[in-house]
Amino acid sequence: MLLKIISTGSQAGNCYALIADNGEILLLDFGCEPNKILRGIGYRVSDVCGALLTHMHGDHVKAYRWLFQNGIPIYTNDETAEHFETISGEKMIGLPERIPKMIGSWMVIPFYLPHTTRDKDTGALIPCPNFGYLIKNSDEVLLYATDFEYIPYTFKNQRINYMLLECNHMDDLMDSSSANYVHALKGHSSVSTVRDIILANKTPDLRNIILCHLSSENADPETMQKEVQSVAGKWVNVAVAHAGDEYVLSKYPWEV
C-alpha cells in the first residue's frame, strides 16, 4: 500500500491518504482545504471509499462539507457524529469501539484515545472523544493514532507493520507558563510517549514508523527521529512526515 502525506500539523491541518494495491483510497482525517486533498489523491475522488475522522477539532475535520458534497462517507465515534449532525444536519457514521468494520477492502478497528478540548462556555479543559484506528488491508496492518495523551491498549498480537503516530512535542522544550501547556500535555503525545508505544507494540513484523502532527514550537524533528529510531531498531524505517511525502509500505521491501 501507499501512504501519502497530504497535510500535517495544527496550522496546516492533518490529512493522510492510504492507497491500496487495487487503487482504493482511504482518507485519514481531512483537516485542510479540499484542493489540497484533490491534489493529494490525484483528483481520483471516485476511488475514495471512505474517510476516517479521529475527532471534532478543525485541524482534522475542516473539509467535511466537501466530503459530504462528493458522497464520501465519513466514519468516526458516536459523539463526534452526533456533534456534526447537530451543527450541520449532515450524518456521519458512528462506529462502535473495538468492532471491526469493512470499508471497501479495508478492515478498520476503532478505539478511544484520551484527548482534551476547551469547554466553549467556561474555557475549562474537558475530554474530547477521539478515535485511533487499526487498519488492515490484505495481511498488512497499520496503526493510526493522533492527538492523544497515551494509548490505553497494546497490539502486539496484531503484529503491526506500520505506524502513523503523532509525535507532537519534546518535554524539555515545553513552556510551562504557556496558556496551552496543560492541553499539550493532556491532549498530545510526546516523543517519550511514542517511544513507550513502540516498545510495547514492536514485533519483528514492524517495518515503518512515520511521525506526524509535530508542534511548530516544541519539536525538533531530527532529534525526535533519532530518539524513536533508537528504540525501533535498525530494521525499522523511521521518518518525519512532511506534506507531499509518499511512503511505499510493504512487509517485504526487498521484493521487486
Buried (B, 14 or more C-beta within 10 A) or exposed (E): BBBBBBBBBBEBBBBBBBBBEEEBBBBBBBBBBBEBBBEBBEEBBEBBBBBBBBBBBEBBBBBBEBBBEBEBBBBBBBBBBBBBEEEEEBEBBBBEEEEEBEBBBBBBBBBBBBBBBBEEEEEEBEEBBBBBBBBBBEEBBBBBBBBBBEBEEEBEEBBBBBBBBBBBBBEEBBEEEEEBEEBBBBBBBBBBBBBBBBEEBBEEBBBBBBBBBBBEEBBBBEEBBEBBBEBBEEEBBBBBBEBEBEBEBBBEEEEE
